[in-house]
Every structure is written in structure tokens, then in C-alpha cells.
Amino acid sequence: MNPDEDDEFSFDEHNDADPIMRELRMEMVRLQAQIDQLAASARDRAAEIAELRVRLTELELRINAIKMRHRKNVQLWILIAAMYGAAIGMGFSYLMRP
């Protein structure tokens, strides 16, 4: 590859004395640099989005595990309350016997 040639922009005359052509070439180089910066930024954002999605999935799994544990605890407390209620009811019925 010739070092005088740009990857995307190759010109027949590199020693153009026309100031408009030089200005347009500088503008094209500046715009290409800006495009490269935007592309790099988009890649970085895509990586950040992927990382955030992984974290969100992990948090959702942890929340679901906590909800399941809470449901089991609530069911256990309901069972305990029912057993105490039955025991108290049987105690009262024993005391109320003639």
C-alpha cells in the first residue's frame, strides 16, 4: 500500500495547489476521524449495554430466589399459626368440658 494513499480516499493528484481541494480533503479526513470516534463510542456503549443486561439478569434471578424464600417462610408461618390455633382450640375445649 502506498503511504500517500488513504484507505478510502485515493486521489490522482496529491500536490493540488487548489485551496478548495485541500480544504475539502482536510474536511474529509476530519469527518472520517469523527466517524471513527462515533463507531468506537458505539462499540463501547454496546459493551456497556451487554454488561448491564447481564447484571439485570443476575439481579432478577436473585429477586426471584428471595421471593421464593419469602413464600416458603410465609407458608411455614401460616402452618405454625394453624397448629397453634388448633392447640389453643383443643386446650379450650378440654377446659370447657363438664
Secondary structure, 3 states (H helix, E strand, C coil): CCCCCCCCCCCCCCCCCCHHHHHHHHHHHHHHHHHHHHHHHHHHHHHHHHHHHHHHHHHHHHHHHHHHHHHHHHHHHHHHHHHHHHHHHHHHHHHCCC
